[in-house]
């Protein structure tokens, strides 16, 4: 988190996953919604919420960000994209 407790855009990271992988976010991690590149897929999302607004989903608007995913895709087979 940045000094204002909002996302610190200097530390932003992106990654690519294939259809055999699961993704877990550490508690209190700022993250973007999952997106696909090249085709539509179904996602299953499990979320734990306790009803306390600042402990559940908190949204923060950010400036547009461009992330180059090319290095992340090198290890994935084309059929998985």
C-alpha positions as CSV (number, residue, x, y, z in Angstrom):
1,X,0.0,0.0,0.0
2,X,1.0,3.6,-0.6
3,X,1.2,6.2,2.2
4,X,-2.5,6.9,1.7
5,X,-3.3,3.2,2.2
6,X,-4.3,3.0,-1.5
7,X,-2.6,1.0,-4.3
8,X,1.0,1.9,-4.9
9,X,1.2,2.0,-8.7
10,X,5.0,1.9,-8.6
11,X,4.8,-1.7,-7.3
12,X,2.2,-3.0,-9.7
13,X,2.8,-6.5,-11.2
14,X,1.0,-8.7,-13.7
15,X,1.1,-12.4,-14.4
16,X,-0.3,-14.9,-16.8
17,X,-1.9,-18.2,-15.8
18,X,-3.2,-21.1,-17.7
19,X,-6.3,-23.2,-17.3
20,X,-4.7,-25.6,-14.9
21,X,-3.7,-23.0,-12.3
22,X,-5.5,-21.4,-9.4
23,X,-4.8,-18.0,-8.1
24,X,-4.9,-17.0,-4.4
25,X,-4.5,-13.4,-3.2
26,X,-2.9,-12.6,0.1
27,X,-5.3,-10.8,2.5
28,X,-5.3,-7.0,2.1
29,X,-3.8,-7.2,-1.4
30,X,-5.0,-4.7,-3.9
31,X,-5.8,-6.5,-7.2
32,X,-7.6,-6.1,-10.5
33,X,-10.4,-8.3,-11.6
34,X,-9.3,-11.3,-13.6
35,X,-9.3,-10.8,-17.4
36,X,-8.7,-13.0,-20.4
37,X,-6.7,-12.4,-23.6
38,X,-7.8,-13.8,-26.9
39,X,-10.9,-15.8,-25.8
40,X,-13.8,-16.0,-23.4
41,X,-13.5,-18.4,-20.4
42,X,-15.5,-19.1,-17.3
43,X,-14.0,-18.2,-13.9
44,X,-15.0,-19.5,-10.5
45,X,-14.4,-17.1,-7.7
46,X,-14.6,-17.9,-4.0
47,X,-14.8,-14.9,-1.7
48,X,-15.0,-14.7,2.0
49,X,-16.7,-11.6,3.4
50,X,-17.6,-10.8,7.0
51,X,-19.9,-7.8,6.4
52,X,-17.4,-5.1,7.7
53,X,-17.0,-2.7,4.8
54,X,-13.3,-1.9,5.3
55,X,-12.5,-5.6,5.6
56,X,-14.5,-6.8,2.6
57,X,-14.2,-5.5,-1.0
58,X,-12.9,-1.9,-1.1
59,X,-12.5,-0.3,-4.5
60,X,-10.0,2.4,-5.4
61,X,-9.9,4.2,-8.7
62,X,-6.5,4.4,-10.3
63,X,-5.0,6.1,-13.4
64,X,-4.7,3.9,-16.5
65,X,-1.8,1.5,-16.4
66,X,-0.1,-0.4,-19.3
67,X,1.6,-3.7,-18.4
68,X,3.6,-5.8,-20.9
69,X,2.6,-9.4,-20.4
70,X,4.9,-10.7,-23.2
71,X,7.5,-12.2,-20.8
72,X,4.7,-14.0,-18.8
73,X,3.4,-15.7,-21.9
74,X,6.7,-17.2,-23.1
75,X,6.3,-20.2,-20.8
76,X,2.7,-21.0,-21.7
77,X,1.9,-23.3,-24.6
78,X,-0.1,-21.6,-27.4
79,X,-3.1,-23.9,-27.0
80,X,-3.5,-22.5,-23.4
81,X,-3.8,-18.9,-24.6
